[in-house]
Amino acid sequence: MTENIRVKSKVILLGDGAVGKTSLIRRYVLDQFRDEYIQTIGTKVTKKEIKVTAANHQIIDTTMMIWDIMGQRDYYKEHILQFNKYRPQTKYYLGSRGAMIICDVTRKTTLQNLPLWVNSIFEEVGPVPLVFLANKSDLTDQHQYTVEDLASFARQHNSPTFLTSAKTGENVDIAFYKLGESMVNAILKDPSRC
């Protein structure tokens, strides 16, 4: 009889402001969507319990502590980083076991900024499992790039890519599940990370 393993993992969502990080969390955790934009100040933490099938076929009870981190990178760059090296939002990265890196399929600049977000988490916590999302797929007439454009970047990190919509729920559950699966497998491979 195998021992029942429980895993608790901190997940962070990263990306420019208004890419839909908060809306994706609301869709995943509460199965809700709101059209109005409310800027995240600082961070918000939400919990979701899931069951993940690990690579060894074991079912792992997983608690995902999902951190929604402010995406206004330019504000920090312009107002704080020019004065000192302190990066206030990166303190929220500590302890992260995985990240969703999110861009808005209707704004190509959010895709172009992804390397900055990936580098920021790797600098703080080292390599962790990543999942890349091109959000707002429901706005089909406004797409500025394809999911393949995102996938070519994600392949550099051996990470999956999903075209998502917080509004319709398209691929939201599977994206979070895939990140949970990657984190669990990384933890089982290296138990010292528990």
Secondary structure as GFF3:
##gff-version 3
##sequence-region A 1 194
A	DSSP	beta_strand	6	14	.	.	.	ID=ss1
A	DSSP	alpha_helix	21	30	.	.	.	ID=ss2
A	DSSP	beta_strand	43	53	.	.	.	ID=ss3
A	DSSP	beta_strand	59	69	.	.	.	ID=ss4
A	DSSP	alpha_helix	73	76	.	.	.	ID=ss5
A	DSSP	pi_helix	77	81	.	.	.	ID=ss6
A	DSSP	three_ten_helix	88	93	.	.	.	ID=ss7
A	DSSP	beta_strand	96	104	.	.	.	ID=ss8
A	DSSP	alpha_helix	108	112	.	.	.	ID=ss9
A	DSSP	alpha_helix	114	125	.	.	.	ID=ss10
A	DSSP	beta_strand	130	135	.	.	.	ID=ss11
A	DSSP	three_ten_helix	140	142	.	.	.	ID=ss12
A	DSSP	alpha_helix	147	154	.	.	.	ID=ss13
A	DSSP	three_ten_helix	155	157	.	.	.	ID=ss14
A	DSSP	beta_strand	161	163	.	.	.	ID=ss15
A	DSSP	alpha_helix	172	189	.	.	.	ID=ss16
A	DSSP	three_ten_helix	191	193	.	.	.	ID=ss17
###
